[in-house]
Amino acid sequence: MNLSILMTTCSTLLALVMMPLLLYIYCHGFNLQNSVPYVDIIISLFSILIPCGVGILINYYRPQYSKTITRVGLIVMTIAVLGIIIAVIFAMGASILTVLSPPLMAIAALMPFMGYTFGYIISWLFRLNQSERRTVSMETGCQNAQLCSTILKLTFPPAVMGPLFLFPAVYIFFQVMEAALLIVLFRYHQRFTLKEKEGSEPAVDAELAHLQH
């Protein structure tokens, strides 16, 4: 958790410098580097640090409330994400077919997957432990879709973007679904490994007892 918060904080701080550079590289000739929403990036940074700070204080001074607050937070977040997805689908109407075209769907599905894979490979190359590899993988794959929407809104007029403005919502859907799938697979792998260890322990004990006898 500490590594996750640190990575998110660093990436948000670096966005203040890297965002103009990337816009300059990707959109050279369009003069978009001055359209970076610095205020929104700073707000995003504080929206990360302040809740984390409050959570750390609660966990330190009132640890008995930590699990309850965490569960309530997860429920609220799940309901909010589902609500946003449903609202976006209804708001798009017939134009949803533009965003749901096969090329855009493929991009939305591959981008988070490539981030998760790339993060895991890089952390493996740097010989991080399994817990750190999972954290780096998730942090690399989960990008700030809200910041993407803000840049699109400030940079391009609605007539140009059209329904493509809602593409970040499709992207974040795949981002969350793929992360959930990876978590489920990891939990099953963890449970299977634990059962395998528990099954091998009696056999080892019996072999030791036989040798001692």
Residue, then its C-alpha position, 0 to 999 in steps of 0.5 A: m500500500n505504501l509503494s502504491i501511494l508513493m508511485t501514484t504521488c510521484s506520477t502525479l507530480l511528474a505529470l506537471v512536467m511530462m504532460p506538456l512534453l508529451l502533448y508537444i511530442y504527440c501533437h507537434g504543430f497543434n500548439l496544445q502544450n499550453s492546454v495542460p490543466y495544471v490546476d486539475i493535476i494539482i487537485s488530483l494530487f491533493s485528492i490522493l494525499i489528503p484521504c491517504g493522510v486521513g486514513i493513516l491517522i485513523n489507522y494509527y489512532r483508531p485501528q478498530y475502525s479501519k476495516t469497517i471504513t475500508r469495507v464501506g469505501l469499497i462498497v461506495m466506490t463500486i456503486a459509484v463506478l457502476g452508476i457512472i458506467i450506466a449514466v454514460i451508456f444512457a447519455m450516449g444513446a445511439s452514438i455509443l456505436t461510434v465508441l464501441s467500434p472494434p478498433l476502439m474497443a481493442i485499444a481500450a482493452l489492450m492499453p490496460f493489459m499492456g500496462y499491467t504486463f509491462g509493469y510486472i516485467i520491469s519490476w521482475l527485471f529489477r528483482l522486486n519481490q512478488s508483492e512489489r511486482r503486483t503493486v508496480s503492475m497495477e500502478t502501471g496499468c491503472q492510469n488517470a482517465q479523469l485527467c484524460s477527459t479533462i485534457l480532451k475537454l480543454t483542448f478540443p471543441p465538442a464538435v471535433m471530439g463528438p462521442l469520442f469524448l466518452f472513450p475514457a469511460v470505456y477505457i476505465f471500464f476495461q481497466v477495472m474489469e481487467a484488474a478485477l480479473l487479475i486479482v481473482l486469478f491471483r487469489y485462486h493461485q494463492r489458495f491453490t498454492l496454500k492447499e498444495k503446501e498443506g498437502s505436502e506437509p503431512a507427507v514430509d512429517a511422515e517421511l521424517a518420522h520414518l527416518q527417525h524410526 
